[in-house]
Amino acid sequence: MGTAGMNPVDLLVTIIREHAPEDIWRDSPLIGYRMLGNTNRGEIGEEFIRRFLGQNDIAVGNGGRVSHTDLRVGDIRFEVKTASLGANGTFQFNHVRLDRNYDYLLCLGICPNQVVFNMWRKGAVAEGQAGTLVRMAEGQAVTYKLTKRLTDMTAIESFPDRVRQTLSDSGEPMT
């Protein structure tokens, strides 16, 4: 039948599908994350980290409103940034700040079928060891974006051991 006889909406849907890149999120169990606003995405990422560490017997506290830190494990403060995997195979972690009081930047990546992470000491982030920081807006030097490839990230299953190692290296008690 081709496109003859299609109503205008169906015709436009057909044309859009023909021109759209492959949707890596189609049929994903985590597609609901992509439907959320950015603020909700960040809150969900932080809550996921809290509960996931809790399930692994690692006590997590809030960073505290005064410090603007997202969460704390022992005396180690984490700034959490969450992003979803783009069609180009990268994550864009937005609003990375160097003027906040935290010890580690924790980047949580949401993929269609898995969760990944990476983390860096704040000083390493400032020195570019986590990757190139790009200003979020021209002419301001407060918030940055950090783009990471999926291959730069690690499966979330290893995160509790990484936190335990970080605590051990800092002399912190384990719980």
Secondary structure, 3 states (H helix, E strand, C coil): CCCCCCCHHHHHHHHHHHHCCCCCCCCCCCHHHHCCCHHHHHHHHHHHHHHHHHHCCCCCEECCCCCCCCEEECCEEEEEEEEECCCCCEEEEEEEECCCCCCEEEEEEECCCCEEEEEEEHHHHHCCCCCCEEECCCCCCCEEEEEEEHHHCEEHHHHHHHHHHHHHHHCCCCC
